[in-house]
Amino acid sequence: MIHNETTRDIDRSAHEVFDFIAVNVFENHPKWEREVLEVRRTTPGPVRVGSRGVMVRQDGRRRSEVEYECTEFEPDVSVGFRQLDGPFDFAIRETLESIDARASRLHIDVRVQPHGWLRLFEPLMRRDRRGERIADDLVAAVEAVPRLADAEPVTDGGD
């Protein structure tokens, strides 16, 4: 089993980060992982435990589609996903803690278990630093979105 953990501080509240990485994951995931071309929702309704999607990936010259599902969903605290098919088991759990009202700490825990002939590449996969790059890109993508608190207030126009 390959196990990687990383932590990043983000200049956004836990609520804003959770909204980006969990509530709107199907729309936003391609914004932080360049190998992800698109994600298609396959279950109706808001993201929750059991929600599923198909991720279209381009890894080098190889294009693939993998189905995944939400395994954990605790608003503003944690979200988890696992891959349902493909050449390895993949699970990710992201947990948030508030630093203050405008900043949070994101902890990312990834577990990968290759199957079959891919187990031969496990030593190379252990040294892959792609997770660090993805974490950095995730922070940049979240911080590029205007703060919810800084958005223009909605008025009814009747004052």
C-alpha positions in Angstrom: 0.0 0.0 0.0 1.2 3.4 -0.9 0.3 6.1 1.6 0.9 9.8 1.2 -0.1 12.7 3.4 0.3 16.4 2.9 -1.0 19.5 4.6 -1.5 23.0 3.2 -2.6 26.2 4.8 -5.2 28.0 2.6 -6.1 31.7 2.8 -9.9 30.8 2.8 -12.2 29.7 5.5 -12.9 26.0 6.0 -16.4 26.6 4.7 -15.1 28.1 1.4 -12.6 25.3 0.9 -15.2 22.7 1.6 -17.5 24.3 -0.9 -14.8 24.2 -3.5 -13.4 20.7 -2.9 -16.6 18.8 -1.8 -19.9 20.5 -2.5 -18.8 21.5 -6.0 -16.2 18.8 -6.6 -17.6 17.6 -9.9 -17.4 21.1 -11.4 -14.1 22.1 -9.8 -11.8 19.0 -9.8 -10.4 19.8 -13.2 -9.3 23.2 -11.9 -6.7 21.7 -9.6 -5.6 18.5 -11.2 -4.3 19.0 -14.7 -4.6 15.3 -15.6 -8.4 15.5 -15.0 -10.1 16.6 -18.2 -13.7 16.4 -16.9 -15.9 14.8 -14.3 -19.4 13.7 -15.1 -21.9 13.3 -12.3 -23.7 10.0 -12.5 -26.0 10.4 -9.5 -28.6 13.2 -9.1 -28.8 15.7 -6.3 -26.1 17.4 -4.1 -22.9 15.7 -3.3 -23.3 13.3 -0.3 -22.1 9.9 0.8 -22.8 7.6 -2.1 -22.7 10.2 -4.8 -20.9 9.0 -7.9 -19.1 10.4 -10.9 -16.9 9.4 -13.8 -13.5 11.1 -14.0 -11.9 11.4 -17.5 -8.1 11.5 -17.1 -5.2 12.1 -19.5 -2.1 10.5 -18.0 0.7 11.0 -20.5 -0.6 9.5 -23.8 -3.2 7.3 -21.9 -6.7 8.5 -21.7 -9.0 6.7 -19.2 -12.3 7.0 -17.4 -12.7 5.8 -13.8 -15.8 5.7 -11.7 -15.6 7.0 -8.2 -17.8 7.7 -5.2 -18.1 9.9 -2.2 -17.4 7.8 1.0 -17.4 10.6 3.6 -19.1 14.0 3.7 -19.1 16.1 6.9 -19.8 19.7 6.0 -16.8 22.0 6.5 -14.8 19.2 8.2 -14.1 16.2 5.9 -14.8 14.6 2.5 -13.6 11.3 1.1 -13.7 9.6 -2.2 -12.7 6.1 -3.6 -12.1 4.8 -7.0 -14.5 2.0 -8.0 -12.6 0.5 -10.9 -9.2 0.7 -12.7 -5.8 -1.0 -12.2 -5.5 0.1 -8.5 -7.5 0.9 -5.4 -7.4 4.6 -4.7 -8.9 6.5 -1.8 -8.5 10.1 -0.7 -9.7 11.8 2.5 -9.5 15.5 3.0 -10.0 17.1 6.4 -10.2 20.8 7.3 -9.5 22.7 10.4 -10.1 26.4 10.9 -7.0 28.5 11.6 -9.2 31.6 11.9 -12.3 33.1 10.2 -10.4 33.6 7.0 -7.9 30.7 6.8 -7.9 27.0 7.2 -5.6 24.0 7.1 -6.3 21.2 4.6 -4.9 17.7 5.4 -4.9 15.3 2.4 -4.5 11.6 3.0 -4.1 9.4 -0.1 -3.9 5.6 -0.2 -3.2 3.6 -3.3 -2.9 -0.2 -3.8 -1.8 -1.3 -7.3 -3.0 -4.6 -8.6 -1.5 -7.1 -11.0 1.5 -6.2 -13.0 1.3 -2.6 -11.7 2.7 -3.8 -8.4 6.0 -4.0 -10.1 5.9 -0.2 -10.3 5.1 0.4 -6.7 8.6 1.6 -5.8 8.4 4.3 -8.5 4.9 5.2 -7.5 6.1 5.8 -3.9 8.6 8.4 -5.2 6.1 10.2 -7.3 5.7 13.7 -6.0 2.5 14.4 -8.1 0.5 14.7 -4.9 2.6 17.7 -3.8 2.0 19.4 -7.1 -1.7 18.7 -7.0 -1.9 20.0 -3.4 -0.2 23.2 -4.5 -2.5 23.6 -7.5 -5.5 23.0 -5.3 -4.5 25.8 -3.0 -4.0 28.2 -5.9 -7.3 27.2 -7.4 -9.2 27.8 -4.2 -7.4 31.1 -3.5 -8.2 32.3 -7.1 -12.0 32.3 -6.2 -13.2 35.5 -4.6 -13.9 35.2 -0.9 -17.6 34.5 -0.1 -17.4 37.3 2.5 -16.1 39.7 -0.1 -18.9 39.1 -2.6 -21.3 41.9 -3.3 -24.3 41.6 -1.0 -27.5 40.6 -2.8 -30.3 43.2 -2.4 -33.9 43.1 -3.3 -33.7 46.5 -4.9 -36.6 47.8 -2.9 -35.0 50.3 -0.4 
